[in-house]
Amino acid sequence: MTLLTSILIAFVALEHLYFLILEMFLWTKPKGIKTFGLKSKAFAEETKVLAANQGLYNGFLSAGLVYAIIQKDINIAIFFLVCVTIAGIYGSYSTKNIKLFYAQSIPAIFALITIFI
């Protein structure tokens, strides 16, 4: 695993750790409401359990990527980067928000490219 690949994987892992924090702990706070464009504080309260679940999954993605770096295991890195890419594609499609694709999938795709070149 090259240094550049490790840096890009670490970046994706940090992004997903940040998503965990936003979704699990800041969803009903002004930062979470603004970040996700939620329509109201009441809506945020109604959906906070779903958001926390989503945040937990982002935490698992982050943990898997960190594990791949520690173990220097390209196959584990590829698996989790592909998961991140697919999640970003689906999230962008289902929410009709292309920014999600750029924020989530593109960094993972760049990391994958460095693995395969």
ZABAVEX-346740 format. One record per atom (N, C-alpha, C): residue in one letter; atom name; x, y, z. Coordinates in Angstrom, 1 decimal. Layout:
BEGIN
<'a'; 'CA'; <X; Y; Z>> ...
***
This chain:
BEGIN
<'m'; 'N'; <0.9; -1.2; 0.0>> <'m'; 'CA'; <0.0; 0.0; 0.0>> <'m'; 'C'; <0.9; 1.2; 0.0>> <'t'; 'N'; <0.7; 2.1; -1.0>> <'t'; 'CA'; <1.6; 3.3; -1.1>> <'t'; 'C'; <1.2; 4.3; 0.0>> <'l'; 'N'; <2.0; 5.3; 0.2>> <'l'; 'CA'; <1.7; 6.4; 1.1>> <'l'; 'C'; <0.5; 7.2; 0.6>> <'l'; 'N'; <0.4; 7.4; -0.7>> <'l'; 'CA'; <-0.7; 8.2; -1.2>> <'l'; 'C'; <-2.0; 7.4; -1.0>> <'t'; 'N'; <-2.0; 6.1; -1.2>> <'t'; 'CA'; <-3.2; 5.3; -1.0>> <'t'; 'C'; <-3.6; 5.4; 0.4>> <'s'; 'N'; <-2.6; 5.2; 1.3>> <'s'; 'CA'; <-2.9; 5.2; 2.8>> <'s'; 'C'; <-3.5; 6.6; 3.2>> <'i'; 'N'; <-3.0; 7.7; 2.6>> <'i'; 'CA'; <-3.5; 9.0; 3.0>> <'i'; 'C'; <-4.9; 9.2; 2.5>> <'l'; 'N'; <-5.2; 8.7; 1.3>> <'l'; 'CA'; <-6.6; 8.8; 0.7>> <'l'; 'C'; <-7.5; 8.0; 1.5>> <'i'; 'N'; <-7.1; 6.8; 1.9>> <'i'; 'CA'; <-8.0; 5.9; 2.7>> <'i'; 'C'; <-8.3; 6.5; 4.0>> <'a'; 'N'; <-7.2; 7.1; 4.6>> <'a'; 'CA'; <-7.4; 7.8; 5.9>> <'a'; 'C'; <-8.4; 9.0; 5.8>> <'f'; 'N'; <-8.3; 9.7; 4.7>> <'f'; 'CA'; <-9.2; 10.8; 4.4>> <'f'; 'C'; <-10.6; 10.3; 4.4>> <'v'; 'N'; <-10.9; 9.2; 3.7>> <'v'; 'CA'; <-12.2; 8.7; 3.6>> <'v'; 'C'; <-12.7; 8.2; 4.9>> <'a'; 'N'; <-11.8; 7.6; 5.7>> <'a'; 'CA'; <-12.1; 7.1; 7.0>> <'a'; 'C'; <-12.5; 8.3; 7.9>> <'l'; 'N'; <-11.7; 9.4; 7.9>> <'l'; 'CA'; <-12.0; 10.5; 8.7>> <'l'; 'C'; <-13.4; 11.2; 8.3>> <'e'; 'N'; <-13.6; 11.2; 7.0>> <'e'; 'CA'; <-14.9; 11.7; 6.5>> <'e'; 'C'; <-16.1; 10.9; 7.2>> <'h'; 'N'; <-15.9; 9.6; 7.2>> <'h'; 'CA'; <-17.0; 8.8; 7.7>> <'h'; 'C'; <-17.1; 8.9; 9.2>> <'l'; 'N'; <-16.0; 9.1; 9.9>> <'l'; 'CA'; <-16.1; 9.4; 11.3>> <'l'; 'C'; <-16.8; 10.7; 11.6>> <'y'; 'N'; <-16.6; 11.7; 10.7>> <'y'; 'CA'; <-17.3; 12.9; 10.8>> <'y'; 'C'; <-18.8; 12.7; 10.6>> <'f'; 'N'; <-19.1; 11.9; 9.6>> <'f'; 'CA'; <-20.5; 11.6; 9.3>> <'f'; 'C'; <-21.2; 11.0; 10.5>> <'l'; 'N'; <-20.5; 10.1; 11.1>> <'l'; 'CA'; <-21.0; 9.4; 12.4>> <'l'; 'C'; <-21.3; 10.5; 13.4>> <'i'; 'N'; <-20.4; 11.4; 13.6>> <'i'; 'CA'; <-20.6; 12.5; 14.6>> <'i'; 'C'; <-21.8; 13.3; 14.3>> <'l'; 'N'; <-21.9; 13.7; 13.0>> <'l'; 'CA'; <-23.0; 14.5; 12.6>> <'l'; 'C'; <-24.4; 13.8; 12.7>> <'e'; 'N'; <-24.4; 12.5; 12.3>> <'e'; 'CA'; <-25.7; 11.8; 12.3>> <'e'; 'C'; <-26.0; 11.2; 13.7>> <'m'; 'N'; <-25.1; 10.9; 14.5>> <'m'; 'CA'; <-25.4; 10.3; 15.8>> <'m'; 'C'; <-25.5; 11.4; 16.9>> <'f'; 'N'; <-24.8; 12.4; 16.8>> <'f'; 'CA'; <-24.7; 13.4; 18.0>> <'f'; 'C'; <-25.2; 14.8; 17.6>> <'l'; 'N'; <-25.1; 15.2; 16.3>> <'l'; 'CA'; <-25.5; 16.6; 16.0>> <'l'; 'C'; <-26.7; 16.7; 15.1>> <'w'; 'N'; <-27.4; 15.6; 14.9>> <'w'; 'CA'; <-28.6; 15.6; 14.0>> <'w'; 'C'; <-29.6; 16.6; 14.3>> <'t'; 'N'; <-29.9; 16.7; 15.6>> <'t'; 'CA'; <-30.9; 17.7; 16.1>> <'t'; 'C'; <-30.4; 19.0; 16.5>> <'k'; 'N'; <-29.1; 19.2; 16.3>> <'k'; 'CA'; <-28.5; 20.5; 16.6>> <'k'; 'C'; <-28.4; 21.4; 15.3>> <'p'; 'N'; <-28.2; 22.7; 15.5>> <'p'; 'CA'; <-28.2; 23.5; 14.3>> <'p'; 'C'; <-27.2; 23.1; 13.2>> <'k'; 'N'; <-26.0; 22.6; 13.6>> <'k'; 'CA'; <-25.0; 22.1; 12.7>> <'k'; 'C'; <-25.6; 20.9; 11.8>> <'g'; 'N'; <-26.2; 20.0; 12.5>> <'g'; 'CA'; <-26.8; 18.8; 11.8>> <'g'; 'C'; <-27.9; 19.2; 10.9>> <'i'; 'N'; <-28.8; 20.0; 11.4>> <'i'; 'CA'; <-30.0; 20.5; 10.7>> <'i'; 'C'; <-29.5; 21.2; 9.4>> <'k'; 'N'; <-28.6; 22.1; 9.6>> <'k'; 'CA'; <-28.1; 22.9; 8.4>> <'k'; 'C'; <-27.3; 22.0; 7.4>> <'t'; 'N'; <-26.4; 21.1; 7.9>> <'t'; 'CA'; <-25.6; 20.2; 7.0>> <'t'; 'C'; <-26.5; 19.4; 6.2>> <'f'; 'N'; <-27.6; 18.8; 6.7>> <'f'; 'CA'; <-28.4; 17.9; 6.0>> <'f'; 'C'; <-29.7; 18.5; 5.4>> <'g'; 'N'; <-29.8; 19.9; 5.6>> <'g'; 'CA'; <-30.9; 20.6; 5.0>> <'g'; 'C'; <-32.2; 20.1; 5.5>> <'l'; 'N'; <-32.3; 19.8; 6.8>> <'l'; 'CA'; <-33.6; 19.3; 7.4>> <'l'; 'C'; <-34.6; 20.4; 7.4>> <'k'; 'N'; <-35.8; 20.0; 7.2>> <'k'; 'CA'; <-36.9; 21.1; 7.2>> <'k'; 'C'; <-37.2; 21.8; 8.5>> <'s'; 'N'; <-37.0; 21.1; 9.6>> <'s'; 'CA'; <-37.3; 21.7; 10.9>> <'s'; 'C'; <-36.6; 20.9; 12.0>> <'k'; 'N'; <-36.5; 21.5; 13.2>> <'k'; 'CA'; <-36.0; 20.9; 14.4>> <'k'; 'C'; <-37.0; 19.7; 14.7>> <'a'; 'N'; <-38.3; 19.9; 14.5>> <'a'; 'CA'; <-39.2; 18.8; 14.8>> <'a'; 'C'; <-39.0; 17.6; 13.9>> <'f'; 'N'; <-38.7; 17.8; 12.7>> <'f'; 'CA'; <-38.4; 16.7; 11.7>> <'f'; 'C'; <-37.1; 16.0; 12.2>> <'a'; 'N'; <-36.1; 16.8; 12.6>> <'a'; 'CA'; <-34.9; 16.2; 13.1>> <'a'; 'C'; <-35.1; 15.3; 14.3>> <'e'; 'N'; <-36.0; 15.8; 15.2>> <'e'; 'CA'; <-36.3; 15.0; 16.4>> <'e'; 'C'; <-37.0; 13.7; 16.0>> <'e'; 'N'; <-37.9; 13.8; 15.0>> <'e'; 'CA'; <-38.7; 12.6; 14.6>> <'e'; 'C'; <-37.8; 11.6; 13.9>> <'t'; 'N'; <-36.7; 12.0; 13.3>> <'t'; 'CA'; <-35.9; 11.1; 12.5>> <'t'; 'C'; <-34.5; 10.8; 13.1>> <'k'; 'N'; <-34.3; 11.2; 14.4>> <'k'; 'CA'; <-33.0; 11.1; 15.0>> <'k'; 'C'; <-32.6; 9.6; 15.2>> <'v'; 'N'; <-33.5; 8.7; 15.4>> <'v'; 'CA'; <-33.1; 7.3; 15.6>> <'v'; 'C'; <-32.6; 6.7; 14.3>> <'l'; 'N'; <-33.3; 7.1; 13.2>> <'l'; 'CA'; <-32.8; 6.7; 11.8>> <'l'; 'C'; <-31.5; 7.2; 11.5>> <'a'; 'N'; <-31.3; 8.5; 11.8>> <'a'; 'CA'; <-30.0; 9.1; 11.6>> <'a'; 'C'; <-28.9; 8.5; 12.4>> <'a'; 'N'; <-29.2; 8.2; 13.7>> <'a'; 'CA'; <-28.2; 7.5; 14.5>> <'a'; 'C'; <-27.8; 6.2; 13.9>> <'n'; 'N'; <-28.7; 5.4; 13.4>> <'n'; 'CA'; <-28.5; 4.1; 12.8>> <'n'; 'C'; <-27.6; 4.3; 11.6>> <'q'; 'N'; <-27.9; 5.3; 10.8>> <'q'; 'CA'; <-27.1; 5.6; 9.6>> <'q'; 'C'; <-25.7; 6.0; 10.0>> <'g'; 'N'; <-25.5; 6.8; 11.1>> <'g'; 'CA'; <-24.2; 7.2; 11.6>> <'g'; 'C'; <-23.4; 6.0; 12.1>> <'l'; 'N'; <-24.1; 5.1; 12.7>> <'l'; 'CA'; <-23.4; 3.9; 13.1>> <'l'; 'C'; <-22.8; 3.1; 12.0>> <'y'; 'N'; <-23.5; 3.0; 10.9>> <'y'; 'CA'; <-23.0; 2.3; 9.7>> <'y'; 'C'; <-21.8; 3.1; 9.1>> <'n'; 'N'; <-21.8; 4.4; 9.2>> <'n'; 'CA'; <-20.7; 5.2; 8.7>> <'n'; 'C'; <-19.5; 4.9; 9.6>> <'g'; 'N'; <-19.7; 4.7; 10.9>> <'g'; 'CA'; <-18.7; 4.4; 11.8>> <'g'; 'C'; <-18.0; 3.0; 11.5>> <'f'; 'N'; <-18.8; 2.1; 11.1>> <'f'; 'CA'; <-18.3; 0.8; 10.7>> <'f'; 'C'; <-17.4; 0.9; 9.4>> <'l'; 'N'; <-17.9; 1.7; 8.5>> <'l'; 'CA'; <-17.1; 2.0; 7.3>> <'l'; 'C'; <-15.7; 2.6; 7.7>> <'s'; 'N'; <-15.8; 3.6; 8.5>> <'s'; 'CA'; <-14.5; 4.2; 9.0>> <'s'; 'C'; <-13.6; 3.2; 9.7>> <'a'; 'N'; <-14.2; 2.4; 10.6>> <'a'; 'CA'; <-13.4; 1.4; 11.3>> <'a'; 'C'; <-12.7; 0.4; 10.3>> <'g'; 'N'; <-13.5; -0.1; 9.3>> <'g'; 'CA'; <-13.0; -1.0; 8.4>> <'g'; 'C'; <-11.8; -0.4; 7.6>> <'l'; 'N'; <-11.9; 0.8; 7.2>> <'l'; 'CA'; <-10.8; 1.5; 6.5>> <'l'; 'C'; <-9.6; 1.7; 7.3>> <'v'; 'N'; <-9.8; 2.1; 8.6>> <'v'; 'CA'; <-8.6; 2.2; 9.5>> <'v'; 'C'; <-8.0; 0.8; 9.7>> <'y'; 'N'; <-8.8; -0.2; 9.9>> <'y'; 'CA'; <-8.2; -1.6; 10.0>> <'y'; 'C'; <-7.4; -1.9; 8.8>> <'a'; 'N'; <-7.9; -1.6; 7.6>> <'a'; 'CA'; <-7.2; -1.9; 6.4>> <'a'; 'C'; <-5.8; -1.2; 6.3>> <'i'; 'N'; <-5.8; 0.0; 6.8>> <'i'; 'CA'; <-4.5; 0.7; 6.8>> <'i'; 'C'; <-3.6; 0.1; 7.8>> <'i'; 'N'; <-4.1; -0.2; 9.0>> <'i'; 'CA'; <-3.2; -0.8; 10.1>> <'i'; 'C'; <-2.7; -2.2; 9.6>> <'q'; 'N'; <-3.5; -2.9; 9.0>> <'q'; 'CA'; <-3.1; -4.3; 8.5>> <'q'; 'C'; <-2.4; -4.2; 7.2>> <'k'; 'N'; <-2.4; -3.1; 6.6>> <'k'; 'CA'; <-1.8; -2.9; 5.2>> <'k'; 'C'; <-2.4; -4.0; 4.3>> <'d'; 'N'; <-3.7; -4.1; 4.4>> <'d'; 'CA'; <-4.4; -5.1; 3.6>> <'d'; 'C'; <-5.2; -4.5; 2.5>> <'i'; 'N'; <-4.7; -4.6; 1.3>> <'i'; 'CA'; <-5.4; -3.9; 0.1>> <'i'; 'C'; <-6.8; -4.5; -0.1>> <'n'; 'N'; <-6.9; -5.8; 0.1>> <'n'; 'CA'; <-8.3; -6.4; -0.2>> <'n'; 'C'; <-9.3; -5.9; 0.7>> <'i'; 'N'; <-9.0; -5.7; 2.0>> <'i'; 'CA'; <-10.0; -5.1; 2.9>> <'i'; 'C'; <-10.2; -3.7; 2.5>> <'a'; 'N'; <-9.2; -2.9; 2.2>> <'a'; 'CA'; <-9.4; -1.5; 1.7>> <'a'; 'C'; <-10.3; -1.5; 0.5>> <'i'; 'N'; <-10.1; -2.3; -0.5>> <'i'; 'CA'; <-10.9; -2.4; -1.7>> <'i'; 'C'; <-12.4; -2.6; -1.3>> <'f'; 'N'; <-12.6; -3.6; -0.4>> <'f'; 'CA'; <-14.0; -3.9; 0.0>> <'f'; 'C'; <-14.7; -2.7; 0.6>> <'f'; 'N'; <-14.0; -2.1; 1.5>> <'f'; 'CA'; <-14.7; -0.9; 2.2>> <'f'; 'C'; <-14.8; 0.3; 1.3>> <'l'; 'N'; <-13.8; 0.5; 0.4>> <'l'; 'CA'; <-13.9; 1.6; -0.5>> <'l'; 'C'; <-15.0; 1.4; -1.5>> <'v'; 'N'; <-15.2; 0.2; -2.0>> <'v'; 'CA'; <-16.3; -0.1; -2.9>> <'v'; 'C'; <-17.6; 0.1; -2.1>> <'c'; 'N'; <-17.7; -0.3; -0.9>> <'c'; 'CA'; <-18.9; -0.1; -0.1>> <'c'; 'C'; <-19.2; 1.4; 0.0>> <'v'; 'N'; <-18.2; 2.2; 0.3>> <'v'; 'CA'; <-18.4; 3.7; 0.4>> <'v'; 'C'; <-18.8; 4.2; -0.9>> <'t'; 'N'; <-18.2; 3.8; -2.0>> <'t'; 'CA'; <-18.6; 4.3; -3.3>> <'t'; 'C'; <-20.1; 4.0; -3.6>> <'i'; 'N'; <-20.5; 2.7; -3.4>> <'i'; 'CA'; <-21.9; 2.3; -3.7>> <'i'; 'C'; <-22.8; 3.1; -2.8>> <'a'; 'N'; <-22.5; 3.3; -1.5>> <'a'; 'CA'; <-23.3; 4.1; -0.6>> <'a'; 'C'; <-23.5; 5.5; -1.1>> <'g'; 'N'; <-22.4; 6.1; -1.6>> <'g'; 'CA'; <-22.5; 7.4; -2.1>> <'g'; 'C'; <-23.3; 7.5; -3.4>> <'i'; 'N'; <-23.2; 6.5; -4.2>> <'i'; 'CA'; <-24.0; 6.5; -5.5>> <'i'; 'C'; <-25.5; 6.4; -5.1>> <'y'; 'N'; <-25.8; 5.4; -4.2>> <'y'; 'CA'; <-27.2; 5.2; -3.9>> <'y'; 'C'; <-27.7; 6.4; -3.1>> <'g'; 'N'; <-27.0; 6.9; -2.2>> <'g'; 'CA'; <-27.4; 8.1; -1.4>> <'g'; 'C'; <-27.7; 9.3; -2.3>> <'s'; 'N'; <-26.8; 9.5; -3.2>> <'s'; 'CA'; <-27.0; 10.6; -4.2>> <'s'; 'C'; <-28.2; 10.4; -5.0>> <'y'; 'N'; <-28.4; 9.2; -5.5>> <'y'; 'CA'; <-29.6; 8.9; -6.3>> <'y'; 'C'; <-30.9; 9.0; -5.5>> <'s'; 'N'; <-30.9; 8.4; -4.4>> <'s'; 'CA'; <-32.1; 8.4; -3.6>> <'s'; 'C'; <-32.5; 9.7; -3.0>> <'t'; 'N'; <-31.6; 10.6; -2.7>> <'t'; 'CA'; <-31.9; 11.9; -2.2>> <'t'; 'C'; <-31.9; 13.0; -3.3>> <'k'; 'N'; <-31.5; 12.6; -4.5>> <'k'; 'CA'; <-31.4; 13.6; -5.6>> <'k'; 'C'; <-30.5; 14.7; -5.3>> <'n'; 'N'; <-29.4; 14.4; -4.6>> <'n'; 'CA'; <-28.4; 15.4; -4.1>> <'n'; 'C'; <-27.0; 14.9; -4.6>> <'i'; 'N'; <-26.6; 15.5; -5.7>> <'i'; 'CA'; <-25.3; 15.1; -6.4>> <'i'; 'C'; <-24.1; 15.5; -5.5>> <'k'; 'N'; <-24.3; 16.4; -4.6>> <'k'; 'CA'; <-23.2; 16.8; -3.7>> <'k'; 'C'; <-22.8; 15.6; -2.8>> <'l'; 'N'; <-23.7; 14.7; -2.5>> <'l'; 'CA'; <-23.4; 13.5; -1.7>> <'l'; 'C'; <-22.5; 12.6; -2.5>> <'f'; 'N'; <-22.7; 12.5; -3.8>> <'f'; 'CA'; <-21.8; 11.7; -4.6>> <'f'; 'C'; <-20.4; 12.3; -4.6>> <'y'; 'N'; <-20.2; 13.6; -4.7>> <'y'; 'CA'; <-18.9; 14.2; -4.8>> <'y'; 'C'; <-18.2; 14.1; -3.4>> <'a'; 'N'; <-19.0; 14.2; -2.3>> <'a'; 'CA'; <-18.4; 14.2; -1.0>> <'a'; 'C'; <-18.0; 12.8; -0.6>> <'q'; 'N'; <-18.8; 11.8; -0.9>> <'q'; 'CA'; <-18.6; 10.5; -0.4>> <'q'; 'C'; <-17.9; 9.5; -1.4>> <'s'; 'N'; <-18.4; 9.5; -2.7>> <'s'; 'CA'; <-17.9; 8.5; -3.6>> <'s'; 'C'; <-16.6; 8.9; -4.3>> <'i'; 'N'; <-16.5; 10.2; -4.6>> <'i'; 'CA'; <-15.3; 10.6; -5.4>> <'i'; 'C'; <-14.0; 10.4; -4.6>> <'p'; 'N'; <-13.9; 10.7; -3.3>> <'p'; 'CA'; <-12.7; 10.4; -2.5>> <'p'; 'C'; <-12.4; 8.9; -2.5>> <'a'; 'N'; <-13.4; 8.1; -2.4>> <'a'; 'CA'; <-13.2; 6.6; -2.3>> <'a'; 'C'; <-12.8; 6.1; -3.7>> <'i'; 'N'; <-13.3; 6.7; -4.8>> <'i'; 'CA'; <-12.9; 6.3; -6.1>> <'i'; 'C'; <-11.4; 6.7; -6.4>> <'f'; 'N'; <-11.0; 7.9; -5.9>> <'f'; 'CA'; <-9.6; 8.3; -6.1>> <'f'; 'C'; <-8.7; 7.3; -5.3>> <'a'; 'N'; <-9.1; 6.9; -4.1>> <'a'; 'CA'; <-8.3; 5.9; -3.4>> <'a'; 'C'; <-8.2; 4.6; -4.1>> <'l'; 'N'; <-9.4; 4.1; -4.7>> <'l'; 'CA'; <-9.4; 2.9; -5.5>> <'l'; 'C'; <-8.4; 3.0; -6.7>> <'i'; 'N'; <-8.5; 4.1; -7.3>> <'i'; 'CA'; <-7.6; 4.3; -8.5>> <'i'; 'C'; <-6.2; 4.2; -8.1>> <'t'; 'N'; <-5.8; 4.7; -7.0>> <'t'; 'CA'; <-4.4; 4.6; -6.6>> <'t'; 'C'; <-4.0; 3.2; -6.3>> <'i'; 'N'; <-4.9; 2.4; -5.9>> <'i'; 'CA'; <-4.7; 1.0; -5.6>> <'i'; 'C'; <-4.4; 0.2; -6.9>> <'f'; 'N'; <-5.2; 0.6; -7.9>> <'f'; 'CA'; <-5.1; -0.2; -9.2>> <'f'; 'C'; <-4.1; 0.3; -10.2>> <'i'; 'N'; <-3.5; 1.5; -10.0>> <'i'; 'CA'; <-2.5; 1.9; -10.9>> <'i'; 'C'; <-1.1; 1.7; -10.5>> 
***
